[in-house]
């Protein structure tokens, strides 16, 4: 679990949140709005799995 949290932290860190080439320079991660529903679904699934695991 610790490695998973570390991986998530690294993936969501600002160091990778720059615009890719072709958008006129470095900027905030402009595709976040596109990915937000998928990230929200991932959070809901993870919370559900943790709830089921701790329920037993």
HELIX and SHEET records of a PDB file:
HELIX    1   1 UNK A    2  UNK A   11  1                                  10    
HELIX    2   2 UNK A   14  UNK A   16  5                                   3    
HELIX    3   3 UNK A   32  UNK A   55  1                                  24    
END                                                                             
